[in-house]
Amino acid sequence: MKFVEKIVTSITSHTTNQAFCINETYYSYADLISEISKIRSRISTGIPDSEKLIGLVTNDDIQTYASIIALWLEGKAYVPVNPDAPLERNHKIFELAEIRSIIDSSETLIYKDYHSIASHTIPKTSVHLKPKTFSGEDIAYILFTSGTTGLPKGVPITFHNVASLVNAIEAEPEFNLEASDRCLQMFELTFDFSVVTYLFPLLAGSCVYTIPKGSIKYFYVFKLIKEKKLTVLTMVPSIINYLRPYFSEINAPDVRYCSFGGGALHSDIAKEWSACLPNSKIFNYYGPTEFTVYSGFYPYHPETHTKAHNGVIAIGTPQKNTSYLVVDVNNKEVPLGTPGELCLAGPQMTPGYWKNEEKNKQSFFYRQENGMDVRYYKTGDLCIKDKDGDYLYVGRVDFQVKIRGYRVELAEVEFHAKAKSDRKVNMVVVDILNTLGNAELGLAIESEAFDTQEIFNHMKTKMPDYMIPTHIRFINEFPHSINGKIDRKKLKEYFDIK
Amino acid sequence: MNKEEILSKVEHAFVTILEHDNFKLEDETTANDVDGWESVTHMMIITEIEKSFGIKFKLMDLMNMNNIGDLIQTIQSEIQVA
């Protein structure tokens, strides 16, 4: 696999460079090589060739990152679980992916029913970096995102998918990382945006700066920008919403690139933020997990490139080998300037949801183009293509929302809220904006007030923290629209959180 | 304003944002000790405190704030300036 070979070439030709800065400790590429070799030795001796999907507990340490590379050298996939997420959810993920072996760098191993590799206690071994021969159709990782049925939904991404992403980014003349770059990695490894924040720096021999668990993320990001003079930032827009009251104190002339993704970037804040980064190019990336992180971008510039729709910056054009299509409910292309669902085609597309034929039938379709059947993925995002060929984001076609960049299906939260309640009352989860313009979840309950402790305790065993509603309102009678549906827009007005 | 008065206003900000009062704030209290106090709610609590005291924190101070004691101290020095 070509991109895996490229990783090896890069890490072996930058051995004296720093590869990671984790909680104030630096690890060189030589250190990384040593960790990869150690972990790989345990994988190749302890896990059969036929076992391809391996669980990975995502701690913030060098072993966790080395595990990803070690697995890839062996042609195996990582299936990450966040140690801070509910144990029950993580077990469910392992069960769905039929995991038997787990790599875990934690002090205490808690997944007793699995074959665990304790990655921080392996004695030194000889260096072994030559990748095995394997197929591009093999899976490189599976990420589980929020699903509407109460079960997490698996998105497998193949080595060929990742190689296509690398290929598309390398073809982009506006973005070139160098070995001297210092890059921010602020994402959980269970979140697909993390793939570009560790993979691209490693391919360039630059240094990755992570956020320690338990720190106040937003201030730590600023601390790294200021004290470590980061040059490459990759972030979700909610970060700058939280930092916005302090923009006047931020001046980061070292930043060369700032890439946004995982949510709508608003014009007004983009303009203010760009003033904090006087020497930076700003990219507004778009792309779902199903399409291997990025599918295209808009090159924002506060004077020359400010295209927006309803105050949301354009998502621009598709990148190399990717095509966009805007369709109506019958999957037929709509005219320019007409809103429709954005569909993507190209080599970065997942082979399909993990063991979920029903969902696959809904989300993928074939279309005849030049005598060929082209497979498209339906993103659920409403977009408009304008006369310049740029795509503009309009909204969602369903009840999926973004909380701090994470996708959340409101139906999944409602499912778990109702599951433990013996009162047969109506519950609806809505997304509401706080004073800083970030979305939070509100739980509306159609009832007199009662103690919700048990409901929340239950939800916390089922869902990660970003999916737990932060506001509750009891409403005697839900507002309804004229056609009898619950009026979610009206319901939101009950949550006066400003 | 003495320390007790400041603490009581700070507690009020926590209750407003976290929507529960199941905690006791002391100098050594950190985010690990209070249910729901994490990155996002921290930002909301800070905004709420700024509002109720009529002050504006500096990013540099917020960056190095590790517990309730640090927070109270920073509020005290901000009030003096104001």
Interface residues (C-beta under 8 A of the other chain):
Chain A: G214 S215 I216 K217 Y218 F219 Y220 F222 K223 K226 Y242 L243 P245 Y246 E249 I250 R404 N434 T435 L436 N438 E440 D465 T470 H471 I472
Chain B: E19 A31 N32 G36 E38 S39 V40 T41 H42 M43 M44 T47 E50 K56 K58 L59 M60 L62 M63 M65
